[in-house]
Amino acid sequence: MKKYIAILIIVLIFCGAGVPAFAKTISRNETVYVTLDSQGKPERTEVVTWLRTDNQASSQDVTIVGNIKNIKGTDIPTMTPEGRLTFAAPAKDIFYSGTTVKKLPVALDIRYMLNGKPMKRTEINGKSGRLEMMITMKNQTGTLRDFQYKEISGSSIMLSLRMAHSPLSAAP
């Protein structure tokens, strides 16, 4: 009996040795910071990711960002061509940042008026008066969908291919 237990333990050790163990991710949060030019066009987009793990082993995450930096620790992560990021040192909270060129879900347009007259941002420097900034946001998310509707004046059913935007919210 002892012989079988010893063999079972040896088999379990060798079978488990080839399988890497990674920390379990408890939560994952992303915050996106965008630097805009004076007209509202993105100049730089940085994504900060917070991984909360069980702190039992090295951690992995899948990401599309580049230029990755570990914000909180000294561990330098490794990245595979498939976008799998590995932090070798165990840590409960991992914060890393990186940049992306992915299209934003909203397009911004910023316009300026000084004393009721439209002006470019560069023309405002050194002047005084009543400044107005109009920021327009346009939802860029959505899918093309077929819509069926009945016109008020007719009885025929009409078909129309239109963009159905995903709902977004913004706080002032």
Beta strands, then each sheet from edge to edge (+ up, - down):
strand 1: 25-36
strand 2: 42-53
strand 3: 59-62
strand 4: 66-70
strand 5: 78-79
strand 6: 84-87
strand 7: 93-99
strand 8: 106-114
strand 9: 117-119
strand 10: 131-139
strand 11: 143-150
strand 12: 157-164
sheet 1: 1+ 2- 7+ 4-
sheet 2: 3+ 6- 5+
sheet 3: 9+ 8- 10+
sheet 4: 11+ 12-
end
